[in-house]
């Protein structure tokens, strides 16, 4: 008999597990998901040349959008990518708005 090799836990699989638990009614898992993924969302926002305050706003907006969109996410494995893409898009939107207000 061949022993099954356990699949290593990745950030994406951990996020998917927490999301599944949240969908199943474990509301505390959302807090764990936020704690787990906020650092990468923060990094994503700051990588788009946002200042500290704007990056905070982008990350907060991302989480709010996520909570409002939970029912549209069909694949829990997509949660990490969904959050990163949403953060990047929101950061681009903010950068574009700031560039119009304060030309460099």
SEKOLTI-105747 format. One line per 10 residues: their letters; for each residue x, y, z of N, C-alpha, C. Coordinates in steps of 0.1 Angstrom, whole numbers. Example, Ala and Ser with C-alpha at 12.3 -4.5 7.8 and 13.67 -1.06 7.14 Angstrom:
<pts>
as = 132,-57,78,123,-45,78,132,-33,78 ~ 128,-22,71,137,-11,71,129,0,79
</pts>
This chain:
<pts>
xxxxxxxxxx = 8,-12,0,0,0,0,9,12,0 ~ 6,22,-8,13,34,-9,8,44,1 ~ 17,50,9,13,60,19,10,73,12 ~ -1,79,16,-5,92,10,4,102,16 ~ 9,111,7,18,122,12,8,133,15 ~ 9,138,27,0,149,31,4,162,22 ~ -7,169,18,-5,181,11,-1,192,20 ~ 10,199,17,14,210,26,4,221,27 ~ 2,226,39,-7,237,40,-1,250,35 ~ -8,256,26,-3,269,20,-12,280,25
xxxxxxxxxx = -8,292,23,-17,304,26,-31,302,20 ~ -31,298,7,-43,297,0,-52,286,5 ~ -46,275,9,-54,264,15,-59,267,29 ~ -51,274,36,-55,279,50,-67,289,48 ~ -66,298,39,-76,308,37,-89,301,32 ~ -88,291,23,-100,284,18,-106,276,30 ~ -99,270,39,-104,263,50,-112,273,59 ~ -106,284,62,-113,294,71,-125,299,64 ~ -125,301,51,-137,306,44,-148,295,44 ~ -144,283,42,-154,272,43,-161,272,57
xxxxxxxxxx = -152,273,67,-157,273,81,-167,285,83 ~ -163,296,78,-172,308,79,-185,306,72 ~ -185,300,60,-197,297,53,-206,287,60 ~ -200,278,68,-207,268,76,-212,274,89 ~ -210,286,92,-215,292,103,-206,296,115 ~ -193,293,113,-183,296,123,-178,311,121 ~ -185,320,127,-182,334,124,-168,338,129 ~ -163,331,139,-149,334,144,-139,332,134 ~ -142,323,124,-132,320,114,-130,333,105 ~ -139,342,104,-137,354,96,-126,362,102
xxxxxxxxxx = -127,363,116,-116,371,123,-102,364,120 ~ -102,351,120,-89,344,117,-85,347,103 ~ -94,347,94,-91,350,80,-85,364,78 ~ -91,374,85,-87,388,85,-72,388,90 ~ -70,382,102,-57,382,108,-47,376,99 ~ -50,365,92,-41,358,84,-37,365,71 ~ -47,372,65,-45,378,52,-43,393,51 ~ -46,400,62,-44,414,62,-29,418,59 ~ -19,411,64,-6,415,60,-3,415,45 ~ -8,405,38,-5,404,24,-13,414,17
xxxxxxxxxx = -25,417,21,-33,428,15,-27,441,17 ~ -21,443,29,-14,456,32,-2,457,23 ~ 5,447,21,17,447,12,13,450,-2 ~ 2,444,-6,-3,446,-20,-7,461,-22 ~ -14,467,-12,-18,481,-13,-6,490,-13 ~ 4,488,-4,15,496,-3,24,495,-16 ~ 24,483,-22,32,481,-35,27,490,-46 ~ 15,495,-45,9,504,-55,12,519,-52 ~ 22,521,-44,27,534,-40,17,543,-32 ~ 9,536,-24,0,543,-15,6,547,-2
xxxxxxxxxx = 2,558,3,7,562,17,0,553,27 ~ 4,554,39,-1,546,50,-16,547,52 ~ -21,559,52,-35,561,54,-44,556,43 ~ -39,559,31,-46,554,19,-46,539,18 ~ -35,533,22,-34,518,22,-43,512,32 ~ -44,518,44,-54,514,54,-68,514,48 ~ -72,525,42,-85,526,36,-87,515,25 ~ -77,513,17,-79,503,7,-81,489,13 ~ -73,485,23,-75,472,29,-89,471,36 ~ -93,482,43,-106,482,49,-117,480,38
xxxxxxxxxx = -116,487,28,-126,487,17,-126,473,11 ~ -114,466,9,-114,453,4,-121,443,13 ~ -119,444,26,-126,435,35,-141,437,35 ~ -145,450,35,-159,453,34,-166,447,21 ~ -159,449,10,-163,444,-3,-164,429,-2 ~ -154,422,4,-154,408,6,-166,403,13 ~ -169,409,25,-181,405,33,-194,407,25 ~ -195,417,17,-207,420,9,-208,410,-3 ~ -196,404,-7,-196,396,-19,-194,381,-16 ~ -195,377,-3,-193,363,1,-201,353,-7
xxxxxxxxxx = -213,357,-10,-222,347,-17,-218,345,-32 ~ -210,354,-37,-206,353,-51,-194,345,-53 ~ -187,341,-42,-174,334,-43,-178,319,-43 ~ -177,312,-55,-181,298,-56,-170,289,-51 ~ -158,292,-53,-147,283,-50,-139,289,-38 ~ -139,282,-27,-131,287,-15,-116,288,-18 ~ -111,280,-27,-97,281,-31,-93,294,-38 ~ -104,301,-42,-102,314,-49,-101,326,-40 ~ -104,324,-27,-105,335,-17,-92,343,-17 ~ -81,337,-16,-68,345,-15,-67,354,-28
xxxxxxxxxx = -68,347,-39,-66,355,-52,-77,366,-53 ~ -89,363,-49,-100,373,-50,-96,385,-42 ~ -91,383,-30,-88,394,-21,-76,402,-26 ~ -66,395,-31,-54,402,-37,-58,410,-49 ~ -66,405,-58,-70,412,-70,-79,424,-66 ~ -88,422,-57,-97,433,-52,-88,444,-46 ~ -79,440,-38,-70,450,-32,-62,458,-42 ~ -57,451,-52,-49,458,-62,-58,467,-70 ~ -70,463,-74,-79,471,-82,-83,484,-74 ~ -86,482,-61,-90,493,-53,-78,503,-51
xxxxxxxxxx = -66,497,-49,-54,506,-48,-52,514,-61 ~ -54,507,-73,-52,515,-85,-62,526,-86 ~ -75,523,-82,-85,533,-83,-81,545,-74 ~ -76,542,-62,-72,553,-53,-60,561,-58 ~ -50,554,-64,-39,560,-69,-43,570,-81 ~ -52,565,-89,-56,573,-100,-63,585,-95 ~ -72,584,-85,-79,595,-79,-69,605,-73 ~ -59,600,-66,-49,609,-59,-41,616,-70 ~ -37,609,-81,-29,616,-91,-37,627,-98 ~ -50,626,-98,-58,637,-104,-58,649,-95
xxxx = -58,646,-82,-59,657,-72,-45,663,-70 ~ -35,655,-69,-21,660,-67,-12,655,-78 ~ -11,662,-89,-2,658,-100,12,659,-95 ~ 20,649,-99,34,648,-95,43,655,-104
</pts>
